[in-house]
Amino acid sequence: MHSTAHRQGGKGLAVWLLGIAALAAGLWLALQSRQAPPPPTLSPGTVRLDEPRPLQAFDLVDHHGQPFDLDRLRGHWTFLFFGYTHCPDVCPTTMATLNAAARRMAELEEPPPLAQFAFVSVDPERDTPEQLSKFVPYFNKTFLGVTGTPPAIDAFTRQLGIMHMKVDTDSPDGYLVDHSASVVLIDPQARFHALFSGPLDPLVIARDYQQLTHYYEAQQ
């Protein structure tokens, strides 16, 4: 009788151990299934920051005369392009490209989140809100023109590694501004998330943006 009880106790322990093993296996599978997918495969001109860079507070103004600060970046994606309204070629071309990219995004089979687009002037001496209001809506009425004091613009561009420098010329405008032509992508947490470099293509921007947002959402 003692032997029978011993065998029954051994069977109970074995069943208990099997149950623990099954539970552990289930937990392991659940953790595996929750792991983030591999990073997206982007075009050569698009760079995603492995660790998105939080932006520091800044104080600018849009072409409607409204404050443009960190709060305007939170809760949605934002494309930032830096240029100036007297730019003879690169800026108008890039603005037209971004307008086409916005249309391409809406046409994708699985459209990514709606983004805001902002043209940030690196020529604040001439690009007042009034001047920007004549330039930016020509390309897209939903795009924002952004300016500020020279020190505020300098502080903002430094955060994003955007270079710009005034160049004196004999042109009627008096000077040109050399500047970075890349497009910066800010994520909903107001962090520098990715960079699009030339040559810029509307469909490539749209598809890379779609992949970036899908990967971001999978990580949340």
N, C-alpha and C positions, 0 to 999 in steps of 0.2 A: 504494500500500500504506500509505503514511503517512497518507493521507486517510481510509482505511477505519478504521485504528486510532484516528484522532482522533474519527471519528463514534461508534465503539463506546464510547470514553471519555466522550463527551458524553452518550450514552444511559445509561451507568452512573451518572453524576452526577445525571441527572434522576431516575432510579429511586430513588437514595439520598435526594434531596431530598423526593420524594413520600413516602417511608417516614417521614422525620422529621416531615413535616407531618401525616401520619396519626396518628403517635404523639402529637404535641402535641394534636391534636383529641381523641383518646381520653382523654388526661389531663384536658383541659378539661371534657369531658363527665362524667368521673368525679367531678371536684371539684364540678361543678354539682349532680350527683345527691346528693352528701353534704351539701349545704347544709341547714341547719335549716329546717323548715317555718315559715310565718308564725305570729306569736303567736296564741294562741287568742282567739276572740271570746267574751267573758264577759258575764254579766248586769251591769246598771248598778251593782249593789251590791257587786260583787266587783272588787278591785283587785289586780293582779299587779305586784310590784316588778320593774322592768326589771333592776335589779341586786340580787338577794337579799342581805339584810344578815346577816352572820355574828354570832352571839350570843357575848357574853363569858361567862366562867365564872360560874356561880351555884350556890348551895347551899340547896336546899329539901328538903322531905320529903313523901312521899305518905301516903295514909290507911292504908297498911299499915305505916307506920313505916320505909319504905325510902328511901334517898337519891334525890332527884329532881334531876338535874344534867344537864350537857351530854351525858354518855354515854347518858342515857335518851332523848335526842332523835335520836341518830345512827342511821342505817340504816333509818329508816322515816319516814313522814309523821305529823305530830302536829297535831291541832286543839287550840287553847288558848282557853278562855273564862274571863274574870275576873269573879268575883262573890262572894257570901257567903251563908251558909246562912240568915241571918235576912232575906234579901231578900224583900219581900212579893209581887213579881209578875214582874219581868223575868227574874230568874235561873231560877226554876222553868220558866217558859215557854221560855226558851232551851235549857235542859237537855233538855226534852221534844222540842224541835225538832231538836237534835243527835242524839238517840236515833233519831228518825224518819229523819234524813238518813243515819245509818249503815245503816239497813235499806234505804233507797233505793239506796245505793251497791251493796249486794250484789245488788240486783234488776236492775241495768242489764245490757244485752246484753253489754257488755264491762266487767265490774266493774273499777274502779281498784284499786290496791294497798290492802291492809288498813291502816287508819290507827289510831293510838291517840288517845284523847280525854282531855283533862285539864282539870278545873275548878280554877282557881287562886284561892284565897281572897284578897280584899283586906281581910279583917277577921281578921287572924291572932290578935288578942287573944281572940276568942271561938271561932274555927274551929281547934280542935285536930285532930290526926289522928282522934281518937275521934269528935268532932263530925262531921267530914267522912265518916267511915265509916257514919254513920247517914243522911246526906243523899244522897251521890252514887250509891251502888248502887241506890237507889230508882228512879232513872231508867234506869240501865244498869249491870249488874254488872261490865262490863269497863272502865267509865270510871274514871279516877283522880281522887282529890281531892288537892290539893297545897296546902301551907301552909309557913310558915317564920317566922323572926323578922321584926318590922316592918321593920328596915333591909334584910333580904334580899328581902322582898317589894317594897319601894320600888325597890331597885336593879334587880330583874327587870322590873318594870312600866315603868320609865323606858326600858329598852332597846327596848321595843315600842311606846312612845308611849301606854300605857294610863293614863288619868287616874282617880284615885279620891280621895275626900275624905270624912272623917267629918262627919256633920251631926247636931247635937244635936236631940232631939225630946222631946215629952212622952209618947212611947209607952212601954209596959212594958219594951221592950228597951233603952231609954235613948238610943239613937242609930241612925241609918241610915247607909249609905255610898253616896254618889253615885259612879258608876263608868261607864267606857266599856262599851258593850254589844256591841261588835264581836267577831268571832271571828277569831283569828290562826291562820294555817297555817304550820307550820314544815316545811321540806323535809328529806330524809334527810341533808343535810350540816349540819344544825343551824343553818339560816339562816331568817330571817324572809322568807317567800316571798310570801304573799298575805294579804289582809284581806277578810273578809266582813262587810258592814254591813247593818243592818236596813232594811226588814222582812225577816227571815230566813225562807226557804222551804226545806223539806227537799229537794224535788226539784231546785231551783235549786242548792243547795249540792252535791248529789251530782253533777249534770251538770258544773258548773264545776270541781269537784275532778277529775273524770274528764279534762276537757280540760287542766287544769293538769299533771296527772301524765303524760299522753301527750306533751305538749310538752316537759316536763322530760326524759323518757326519750329523746326524739328528739335532744336536745342533748348527751347524754352520749356 
